[in-house]
Amino acid sequence: MNSSKIIGIILIVISLGVGYVGINKIADNTKEINLLGLKIDASNESGKEQGYLYLGVAVILLAGGIYTVNKSK
């Protein structure tokens, strides 16, 4: 196993962790309550934006990891 393949695998694992954090940030900052037929939306837009940024970074890390693993073959 050469070093570029190990780096690629590490990037993939890190991307999974960052993606998990991003999904949790989006879910935690989106709340909706049904009260007597009325929908009350209480969401934190800046927190959701931060979650989407985490997901974007995760996609970039995943793509880089896959590219690095495939390049080393």
C-alpha positions as YAML, in Angstrom:
chain: A
units: angstrom
residues:
- id: 1
  name: MET
  ca: [0.00, 0.00, 0.00]
- id: 2
  name: ASN
  ca: [1.61, 3.25, -1.07]
- id: 3
  name: SER
  ca: [1.29, 6.59, 0.67]
- id: 4
  name: SER
  ca: [-1.04, 8.24, -1.86]
- id: 5
  name: LYS
  ca: [-3.59, 5.45, -1.41]
- id: 6
  name: ILE
  ca: [-3.44, 5.89, 2.38]
- id: 7
  name: ILE
  ca: [-3.91, 9.66, 2.01]
- id: 8
  name: GLY
  ca: [-6.91, 9.04, -0.26]
- id: 9
  name: ILE
  ca: [-8.52, 6.71, 2.26]
- id: 10
  name: ILE
  ca: [-7.92, 9.26, 5.04]
- id: 11
  name: LEU
  ca: [-9.56, 11.98, 2.93]
- id: 12
  name: ILE
  ca: [-12.61, 9.77, 2.36]
- id: 13
  name: VAL
  ca: [-12.95, 9.03, 6.09]
- id: 14
  name: ILE
  ca: [-12.59, 12.73, 6.97]
- id: 15
  name: SER
  ca: [-15.21, 13.63, 4.35]
- id: 16
  name: LEU
  ca: [-17.68, 11.20, 5.94]
- id: 17
  name: GLY
  ca: [-17.15, 12.83, 9.33]
- id: 18
  name: VAL
  ca: [-17.50, 16.37, 7.97]
- id: 19
  name: GLY
  ca: [-20.64, 15.38, 6.05]
- id: 20
  name: TYR
  ca: [-22.15, 13.90, 9.20]
- id: 21
  name: VAL
  ca: [-21.47, 17.14, 11.11]
- id: 22
  name: GLY
  ca: [-23.02, 19.15, 8.26]
- id: 23
  name: ILE
  ca: [-26.19, 17.07, 8.17]
- id: 24
  name: ASN
  ca: [-26.55, 17.37, 11.95]
- id: 25
  name: LYS
  ca: [-26.09, 21.16, 11.78]
- id: 26
  name: ILE
  ca: [-28.82, 21.45, 9.15]
- id: 27
  name: ALA
  ca: [-31.17, 19.21, 11.13]
- id: 28
  name: ASP
  ca: [-30.52, 21.02, 14.43]
- id: 29
  name: ASN
  ca: [-31.18, 24.44, 12.91]
- id: 30
  name: THR
  ca: [-34.47, 23.48, 11.24]
- id: 31
  name: LYS
  ca: [-37.43, 23.19, 13.60]
- id: 32
  name: GLU
  ca: [-41.10, 23.12, 12.67]
- id: 33
  name: ILE
  ca: [-44.04, 22.95, 15.06]
- id: 34
  name: ASN
  ca: [-47.67, 22.15, 14.23]
- id: 35
  name: LEU
  ca: [-49.94, 23.95, 16.68]
- id: 36
  name: LEU
  ca: [-53.71, 23.67, 16.12]
- id: 37
  name: GLY
  ca: [-53.22, 23.29, 12.39]
- id: 38
  name: LEU
  ca: [-50.77, 26.21, 12.12]
- id: 39
  name: LYS
  ca: [-47.22, 25.56, 11.02]
- id: 40
  name: ILE
  ca: [-44.65, 27.55, 12.96]
- id: 41
  name: ASP
  ca: [-41.20, 27.51, 11.40]
- id: 42
  name: ALA
  ca: [-38.30, 28.43, 13.65]
- id: 43
  name: SER
  ca: [-35.13, 27.95, 11.68]
- id: 44
  name: ASN
  ca: [-31.72, 29.50, 12.07]
- id: 45
  name: GLU
  ca: [-30.61, 30.49, 8.57]
- id: 46
  name: SER
  ca: [-26.97, 31.12, 9.48]
- id: 47
  name: GLY
  ca: [-26.72, 27.71, 11.13]
- id: 48
  name: LYS
  ca: [-28.25, 26.04, 8.07]
- id: 49
  name: GLU
  ca: [-25.83, 27.93, 5.83]
- id: 50
  name: GLN
  ca: [-22.94, 26.67, 7.92]
- id: 51
  name: GLY
  ca: [-24.26, 23.13, 7.57]
- id: 52
  name: TYR
  ca: [-24.42, 23.47, 3.80]
- id: 53
  name: LEU
  ca: [-20.82, 24.73, 3.78]
- id: 54
  name: TYR
  ca: [-19.76, 21.64, 5.74]
- id: 55
  name: LEU
  ca: [-21.52, 19.46, 3.17]
- id: 56
  name: GLY
  ca: [-19.76, 21.27, 0.34]
- id: 57
  name: VAL
  ca: [-16.37, 20.72, 1.95]
- id: 58
  name: ALA
  ca: [-17.26, 17.06, 2.51]
- id: 59
  name: VAL
  ca: [-18.08, 16.60, -1.18]
- id: 60
  name: ILE
  ca: [-14.79, 18.21, -2.20]
- id: 61
  name: LEU
  ca: [-12.83, 16.00, 0.24]
- id: 62
  name: LEU
  ca: [-14.66, 12.90, -0.99]
- id: 63
  name: ALA
  ca: [-13.92, 13.73, -4.62]
- id: 64
  name: GLY
  ca: [-10.26, 14.36, -3.80]
- id: 65
  name: GLY
  ca: [-10.02, 11.11, -1.87]
- id: 66
  name: ILE
  ca: [-11.59, 9.07, -4.65]
- id: 67
  name: TYR
  ca: [-9.36, 10.74, -7.24]
- id: 68
  name: THR
  ca: [-6.25, 10.05, -5.14]
- id: 69
  name: VAL
  ca: [-7.14, 6.37, -4.59]
- id: 70
  name: ASN
  ca: [-7.90, 5.84, -8.29]
- id: 71
  name: LYS
  ca: [-4.75, 7.70, -9.36]
- id: 72
  name: SER
  ca: [-2.55, 5.44, -7.26]
- id: 73
  name: LYS
  ca: [-3.67, 2.26, -9.07]
...
